Amino acid sequence: MVDFDTMSIVYDGGLAVPIIAMFDRFDDETDDHNEAEYILVEWPGEGLVTAIAIEDLVSEGAAVVDDKPH
């Protein structure tokens, strides 16, 4: 589940990783997840940071939580 209100991704096993940044199609940082093309997440332990395309999250059927109307 991707929760843009808490800026985190929670996996089925309960692992939660923070979304530390979002970037738009111009590679500029954005606060609006509707503009975001990819996000950066930080994994626990070594602090590995990875980029995940929003398109990949949607194609894998991730539930998206967005309680803030636009």
Chimera marker file (.cmm) of the C-alpha trace (Angstrom):
<marker_set name="trace">
<marker id="1" x="0.000" y="0.000" z="0.000" r="1" g="1" b="0" radius="0.5"/>
<marker id="2" x="1.304" y="3.427" z="-0.925" r="1" g="1" b="0" radius="0.5"/>
<marker id="3" x="0.204" y="6.102" z="1.550" r="1" g="1" b="0" radius="0.5"/>
<marker id="4" x="0.936" y="9.614" z="0.337" r="1" g="1" b="0" radius="0.5"/>
<marker id="5" x="-0.540" y="11.144" z="3.509" r="1" g="1" b="0" radius="0.5"/>
<marker id="6" x="2.134" y="9.512" z="5.680" r="1" g="1" b="0" radius="0.5"/>
<marker id="7" x="4.669" y="9.373" z="2.816" r="1" g="1" b="0" radius="0.5"/>
<marker id="8" x="5.298" y="5.647" z="3.202" r="1" g="1" b="0" radius="0.5"/>
<marker id="9" x="4.891" y="2.299" z="1.495" r="1" g="1" b="0" radius="0.5"/>
<marker id="10" x="3.643" y="-0.612" z="3.605" r="1" g="1" b="0" radius="0.5"/>
<marker id="11" x="4.196" y="-4.103" z="2.225" r="1" g="1" b="0" radius="0.5"/>
<marker id="12" x="1.992" y="-7.166" z="2.909" r="1" g="1" b="0" radius="0.5"/>
<marker id="13" x="4.379" y="-8.503" z="5.563" r="1" g="1" b="0" radius="0.5"/>
<marker id="14" x="4.163" y="-5.245" z="7.498" r="1" g="1" b="0" radius="0.5"/>
<marker id="15" x="7.462" y="-3.738" z="6.365" r="1" g="1" b="0" radius="0.5"/>
<marker id="16" x="7.082" y="0.031" z="6.091" r="1" g="1" b="0" radius="0.5"/>
<marker id="17" x="9.545" y="2.185" z="4.173" r="1" g="1" b="0" radius="0.5"/>
<marker id="18" x="9.464" y="5.990" z="4.032" r="1" g="1" b="0" radius="0.5"/>
<marker id="19" x="9.064" y="7.899" z="0.809" r="1" g="1" b="0" radius="0.5"/>
<marker id="20" x="11.829" y="10.475" z="1.105" r="1" g="1" b="0" radius="0.5"/>
<marker id="21" x="11.248" y="12.393" z="-2.152" r="1" g="1" b="0" radius="0.5"/>
<marker id="22" x="9.068" y="12.547" z="-5.258" r="1" g="1" b="0" radius="0.5"/>
<marker id="23" x="10.141" y="13.790" z="-8.698" r="1" g="1" b="0" radius="0.5"/>
<marker id="24" x="8.110" y="14.931" z="-11.698" r="1" g="1" b="0" radius="0.5"/>
<marker id="25" x="8.671" y="14.366" z="-15.424" r="1" g="1" b="0" radius="0.5"/>
<marker id="26" x="11.224" y="17.190" z="-15.493" r="1" g="1" b="0" radius="0.5"/>
<marker id="27" x="13.245" y="15.525" z="-12.691" r="1" g="1" b="0" radius="0.5"/>
<marker id="28" x="12.264" y="18.342" z="-10.338" r="1" g="1" b="0" radius="0.5"/>
<marker id="29" x="11.269" y="17.520" z="-6.783" r="1" g="1" b="0" radius="0.5"/>
<marker id="30" x="7.527" y="17.836" z="-6.167" r="1" g="1" b="0" radius="0.5"/>
<marker id="31" x="5.162" y="17.620" z="-3.201" r="1" g="1" b="0" radius="0.5"/>
<marker id="32" x="2.225" y="16.609" z="-5.398" r="1" g="1" b="0" radius="0.5"/>
<marker id="33" x="2.029" y="12.864" z="-5.932" r="1" g="1" b="0" radius="0.5"/>
<marker id="34" x="-0.266" y="13.451" z="-8.914" r="1" g="1" b="0" radius="0.5"/>
<marker id="35" x="2.691" y="15.081" z="-10.697" r="1" g="1" b="0" radius="0.5"/>
<marker id="36" x="5.247" y="12.521" z="-9.517" r="1" g="1" b="0" radius="0.5"/>
<marker id="37" x="6.813" y="10.189" z="-12.054" r="1" g="1" b="0" radius="0.5"/>
<marker id="38" x="8.973" y="8.374" z="-9.509" r="1" g="1" b="0" radius="0.5"/>
<marker id="39" x="9.633" y="8.276" z="-5.781" r="1" g="1" b="0" radius="0.5"/>
<marker id="40" x="12.689" y="7.633" z="-3.653" r="1" g="1" b="0" radius="0.5"/>
<marker id="41" x="12.335" y="5.209" z="-0.743" r="1" g="1" b="0" radius="0.5"/>
<marker id="42" x="14.821" y="4.436" z="2.020" r="1" g="1" b="0" radius="0.5"/>
<marker id="43" x="15.147" y="0.820" z="3.118" r="1" g="1" b="0" radius="0.5"/>
<marker id="44" x="15.885" y="-0.109" z="6.734" r="1" g="1" b="0" radius="0.5"/>
<marker id="45" x="19.282" y="-1.352" z="7.802" r="1" g="1" b="0" radius="0.5"/>
<marker id="46" x="21.990" y="-0.027" z="5.538" r="1" g="1" b="0" radius="0.5"/>
<marker id="47" x="19.885" y="2.958" z="4.453" r="1" g="1" b="0" radius="0.5"/>
<marker id="48" x="19.785" y="1.935" z="0.802" r="1" g="1" b="0" radius="0.5"/>
<marker id="49" x="17.796" y="4.430" z="-1.266" r="1" g="1" b="0" radius="0.5"/>
<marker id="50" x="16.019" y="3.270" z="-4.422" r="1" g="1" b="0" radius="0.5"/>
<marker id="51" x="13.908" y="4.959" z="-7.073" r="1" g="1" b="0" radius="0.5"/>
<marker id="52" x="10.539" y="3.418" z="-7.888" r="1" g="1" b="0" radius="0.5"/>
<marker id="53" x="8.514" y="4.532" z="-10.898" r="1" g="1" b="0" radius="0.5"/>
<marker id="54" x="4.909" y="5.392" z="-10.031" r="1" g="1" b="0" radius="0.5"/>
<marker id="55" x="3.924" y="3.531" z="-13.212" r="1" g="1" b="0" radius="0.5"/>
<marker id="56" x="5.445" y="0.330" z="-11.763" r="1" g="1" b="0" radius="0.5"/>
<marker id="57" x="3.468" y="0.682" z="-8.522" r="1" g="1" b="0" radius="0.5"/>
<marker id="58" x="0.211" y="1.127" z="-10.426" r="1" g="1" b="0" radius="0.5"/>
<marker id="59" x="0.912" y="-1.761" z="-12.822" r="1" g="1" b="0" radius="0.5"/>
<marker id="60" x="1.585" y="-4.070" z="-9.848" r="1" g="1" b="0" radius="0.5"/>
<marker id="61" x="-1.779" y="-3.145" z="-8.333" r="1" g="1" b="0" radius="0.5"/>
<marker id="62" x="-0.524" y="-1.262" z="-5.274" r="1" g="1" b="0" radius="0.5"/>
<marker id="63" x="-3.315" y="0.317" z="-3.260" r="1" g="1" b="0" radius="0.5"/>
<marker id="64" x="-2.895" y="4.088" z="-3.058" r="1" g="1" b="0" radius="0.5"/>
<marker id="65" x="-4.157" y="6.076" z="-0.079" r="1" g="1" b="0" radius="0.5"/>
<marker id="66" x="-4.898" y="9.743" z="-0.723" r="1" g="1" b="0" radius="0.5"/>
<marker id="67" x="-7.418" y="11.278" z="1.644" r="1" g="1" b="0" radius="0.5"/>
<marker id="68" x="-6.661" y="14.850" z="0.608" r="1" g="1" b="0" radius="0.5"/>
<marker id="69" x="-9.015" y="16.064" z="-2.145" r="1" g="1" b="0" radius="0.5"/>
<marker id="70" x="-7.514" y="18.124" z="-4.957" r="1" g="1" b="0" radius="0.5"/>
<link id1="1" id2="2" r="1" g="1" b="0" radius="0.2"/>
<link id1="2" id2="3" r="1" g="1" b="0" radius="0.2"/>
<link id1="3" id2="4" r="1" g="1" b="0" radius="0.2"/>
<link id1="4" id2="5" r="1" g="1" b="0" radius="0.2"/>
<link id1="5" id2="6" r="1" g="1" b="0" radius="0.2"/>
<link id1="6" id2="7" r="1" g="1" b="0" radius="0.2"/>
<link id1="7" id2="8" r="1" g="1" b="0" radius="0.2"/>
<link id1="8" id2="9" r="1" g="1" b="0" radius="0.2"/>
<link id1="9" id2="10" r="1" g="1" b="0" radius="0.2"/>
<link id1="10" id2="11" r="1" g="1" b="0" radius="0.2"/>
<link id1="11" id2="12" r="1" g="1" b="0" radius="0.2"/>
<link id1="12" id2="13" r="1" g="1" b="0" radius="0.2"/>
<link id1="13" id2="14" r="1" g="1" b="0" radius="0.2"/>
<link id1="14" id2="15" r="1" g="1" b="0" radius="0.2"/>
<link id1="15" id2="16" r="1" g="1" b="0" radius="0.2"/>
<link id1="16" id2="17" r="1" g="1" b="0" radius="0.2"/>
<link id1="17" id2="18" r="1" g="1" b="0" radius="0.2"/>
<link id1="18" id2="19" r="1" g="1" b="0" radius="0.2"/>
<link id1="19" id2="20" r="1" g="1" b="0" radius="0.2"/>
<link id1="20" id2="21" r="1" g="1" b="0" radius="0.2"/>
<link id1="21" id2="22" r="1" g="1" b="0" radius="0.2"/>
<link id1="22" id2="23" r="1" g="1" b="0" radius="0.2"/>
<link id1="23" id2="24" r="1" g="1" b="0" radius="0.2"/>
<link id1="24" id2="25" r="1" g="1" b="0" radius="0.2"/>
<link id1="25" id2="26" r="1" g="1" b="0" radius="0.2"/>
<link id1="26" id2="27" r="1" g="1" b="0" radius="0.2"/>
<link id1="27" id2="28" r="1" g="1" b="0" radius="0.2"/>
<link id1="28" id2="29" r="1" g="1" b="0" radius="0.2"/>
<link id1="29" id2="30" r="1" g="1" b="0" radius="0.2"/>
<link id1="30" id2="31" r="1" g="1" b="0" radius="0.2"/>
<link id1="31" id2="32" r="1" g="1" b="0" radius="0.2"/>
<link id1="32" id2="33" r="1" g="1" b="0" radius="0.2"/>
<link id1="33" id2="34" r="1" g="1" b="0" radius="0.2"/>
<link id1="34" id2="35" r="1" g="1" b="0" radius="0.2"/>
<link id1="35" id2="36" r="1" g="1" b="0" radius="0.2"/>
<link id1="36" id2="37" r="1" g="1" b="0" radius="0.2"/>
<link id1="37" id2="38" r="1" g="1" b="0" radius="0.2"/>
<link id1="38" id2="39" r="1" g="1" b="0" radius="0.2"/>
<link id1="39" id2="40" r="1" g="1" b="0" radius="0.2"/>
<link id1="40" id2="41" r="1" g="1" b="0" radius="0.2"/>
<link id1="41" id2="42" r="1" g="1" b="0" radius="0.2"/>
<link id1="42" id2="43" r="1" g="1" b="0" radius="0.2"/>
<link id1="43" id2="44" r="1" g="1" b="0" radius="0.2"/>
<link id1="44" id2="45" r="1" g="1" b="0" radius="0.2"/>
<link id1="45" id2="46" r="1" g="1" b="0" radius="0.2"/>
<link id1="46" id2="47" r="1" g="1" b="0" radius="0.2"/>
<link id1="47" id2="48" r="1" g="1" b="0" radius="0.2"/>
<link id1="48" id2="49" r="1" g="1" b="0" radius="0.2"/>
<link id1="49" id2="50" r="1" g="1" b="0" radius="0.2"/>
<link id1="50" id2="51" r="1" g="1" b="0" radius="0.2"/>
<link id1="51" id2="52" r="1" g="1" b="0" radius="0.2"/>
<link id1="52" id2="53" r="1" g="1" b="0" radius="0.2"/>
<link id1="53" id2="54" r="1" g="1" b="0" radius="0.2"/>
<link id1="54" id2="55" r="1" g="1" b="0" radius="0.2"/>
<link id1="55" id2="56" r="1" g="1" b="0" radius="0.2"/>
<link id1="56" id2="57" r="1" g="1" b="0" radius="0.2"/>
<link id1="57" id2="58" r="1" g="1" b="0" radius="0.2"/>
<link id1="58" id2="59" r="1" g="1" b="0" radius="0.2"/>
<link id1="59" id2="60" r="1" g="1" b="0" radius="0.2"/>
<link id1="60" id2="61" r="1" g="1" b="0" radius="0.2"/>
<link id1="61" id2="62" r="1" g="1" b="0" radius="0.2"/>
<link id1="62" id2="63" r="1" g="1" b="0" radius="0.2"/>
<link id1="63" id2="64" r="1" g="1" b="0" radius="0.2"/>
<link id1="64" id2="65" r="1" g="1" b="0" radius="0.2"/>
<link id1="65" id2="66" r="1" g="1" b="0" radius="0.2"/>
<link id1="66" id2="67" r="1" g="1" b="0" radius="0.2"/>
<link id1="67" id2="68" r="1" g="1" b="0" radius="0.2"/>
<link id1="68" id2="69" r="1" g="1" b="0" radius="0.2"/>
<link id1="69" id2="70" r="1" g="1" b="0" radius="0.2"/>
</marker_set>
